[in-house]
């Protein structure tokens, strides 16, 4: 049977079957936990920084994580990598533009204006209090660069066919292997954002976050590292 249009193909693609298989795998629980962790810290950031226009990046960050969850559910694993890169980049943009409101206006006004990942990290190294020390404690920069390089290789198709289960839309299907890889990538992405928060957030804002929220987002992080970075949970 020859299908002449995208409408017929999209109707026939087994989206619901892919979602069901992902749920049977147990992916939903893991993804829920990661989204909950980001929802908790995002709400706290919106509270302590509510007057700052850069808060729009925190909302973009959350939306990108939710999109990644949806893409993983329907077995569009490669596309989820792009959404997760947007998720991480959105926090980096927030961490920079919260102190650069004029540049944020320029970003909206001038198409050619762009702030790179490396320039954001360079800014924090020079200007953010204790960023160098905290970033080193949490291995933030090295983990970010390693993750970013791998994500970019997938997104830009440097290995054709990698992270895909199909050669046509009708062949989009569930893969336990790629689902596991996608969840692992989401876990790494969330971990990077948490480490970025711990490395870049001002002490004033950190102490304004609730005890319960700090306990939730630092779950699984070595307490000795938190103590060394002066990110105590009180």
C-alpha positions, 0 to 999 in steps of 0.5 A: 500500500502506497501512502501519499501524504504525511497525514495517513502516515502519522495516523498509522504510526503506533504512537500509543503502542510505543507509549504503552511499552515505555510505561511497562518498562517502568520509565514513567516512574524514573521520568516523574522523579526527575521532573519533580526534582526540577519542578521543586527547584524551579519553583524556588528559583521563581520565588527568590528571583521573581522580579528578574526577567531572566526567569523566562529561561527557567520556564523554558528549562521546565518545558524542554524537560517535559518535551523530552519526556514526551519524546522518549515516551513516543520513541523519538529518542534522538529528538529527546537529546535535543530537548535535553540540551535545550533544558541544560542550556536554558539554565546556563542562559538564566545563570548569565542573563539574571545579571545581564538584563541589558544583554537580555534586551539585546538578545530579543532585539538583535538576531546576530547576538549570541552568548555561547556556553563557553562564554557563560562559563568564562563569565562565572569563572571570573565573576561568580563568587566561589564558582571555580571552587564549587565547580571543581568540587562537583566536577561541573565543567568537566562533566558539562563539556563531556555531556555537551560533546556527546549530545552535539554528536548525536544531534548533528548526526555525526554517526548516521543512524545512531539513536534511531530505531527506524528508517521511515516514520511508520517504523518508529518503534520502542527500543529497551536499549534506547529507552535506557540510554534516553533515561540515563541521558535525562538523569545526567542532564538533570544532574548537570543542572543541579550541579550548575545551581550548586556552583552558580547560585548566590549564597543569599538565594541558597539560604532563601530556598526551603530546607525541604527543597534543598534536601530534595535536589541534593539527594544522592550528592556526597555530603562531604562535597556539599559541606566543602562547597558551603551548600549546607542544608539548613 
